[in-house]
Amino acid sequence: MDGHDGDDPKQSTADMTAFVQNLLQQMQSRFQTMSDSIITKIDDMGGRIDELERSINDLRAEMGVEGSPSPSTPKAKDESKPGDDTA
């Protein structure tokens, strides 16, 4: 069948165990590499978001609207009454 018909079953088991251990080590290494890459990208994105927030705040300060709500703050009043421009 596979060339190991009557051969030592202990050797065959040892070969299979070594193969599986090697495969698991390769998978672990690949997952670790992917995880590190994802964490790096998330950290980079966090830095970009912080920079964007600073830029938005600088622009708002230049326009003199420092007291207005942040763009990320939901406006419950506007959402509950669409089309009502009176405040």
KACOR-V9860 format. One record per helix or strand. SS is the DSSP state (A for helix, B for strand). FROM is the first residue (numbers start at 0). TO is the last residue. If there is no record, write none. Layout:
BEGIN
<<SS FROM TO> <SS FROM TO>>
END
This chain:
BEGIN
<<A 8 62> <A 75 79>>
END
